[in-house]
Amino acid sequence: MKLFHGVYWVRIFKFLPFLLILGSCESKQTHQAGTEPVSHKLWNEVLINSVNVSGSVNYQGLKENPQILLDYLELLRTSRPNDARWDEKERLAYWINLYNAFTLKLIIDHYPLKSIKDIGSTIQIPFINSPWDIETIDFGNEKISLNYVEHQILRSFGEPRIHFAINCASISCPNLRNEAYVAAKIDAQLADQAQRFLKDSTKNIITSEALYLSRIFQWFSGDFDVHQTLHENLSIWSGVSINNSATTQFMDYDWSLNEQSRP
């Protein structure tokens, strides 16, 4: 009987390290892909401190004091949405905020610069020619890029107004909203973003007879012409009744950094 107990405990101790490792892995996986929806309070704080009402960003100040942004990015990194626990609006808010937060991180990592596109000229990674293709978003078992977030995740929601919410750190982009997107009011936030973008005459000029539109509507034309035509969507979002015969032209796109003026 004593021998049986001795053999039993030897076997337990023999496999104990394996059990501990397995438990640790399960815990990590649960934290990364099975967590409850996260709070975006940290991101809200970053935006309030670093982005003005016009959507211009204080990149210099953010580079000098990045800790709140870094804490928020770590929260996102360890809290990837789980479809079983997060509803659609919670997932949408998470991915929009993540895209915008990692864009700011990309800029301050290379700051000072005149345009986000300047980052591409300094990339020393094989087969990577664009800053949006750098796999800077690290979930531990997977690294993804901003392009992956936009084209493979956000566009799959079938919500064309995401193009007014994500920001490419450039003058001609829709303004970076200086508050976090949250599930409870994301529909109202997207509607407001669409209206602001379409009423900004530096980015769009809309009348019933003629449209001078951002290149965004050209680049992602398929996203804006699914359930309704582009004209119908623009009429709803802008409040302008647009004739089907309205002419369309696309405006030049300014890739200059959306930076606040430095003293």
ABEGO torsion letter per residue (X at the ends): XAAAAAAAAAAAAAAAAAAAAAAAAAAAAAAAAABBBBBAAAAAAAAAAABBAAGBBBAAAAAABAAAAAAAAAAAAAABBBAAABBAAAAAAAAAAAAAAAAAAAAAAAOBBABAAAAAAABABBGBABAAABBABBAGABBBBAAAAAAAAAAAAGBAAAAAABBAGBAABBBBBABBBBAAAAAAAAAAAAAAAAABAAABBBBAABBBBBAAAAAAAAAABBABBAAAAAAAAAGBBBBAABBBBBBBBBABBBBBBBX
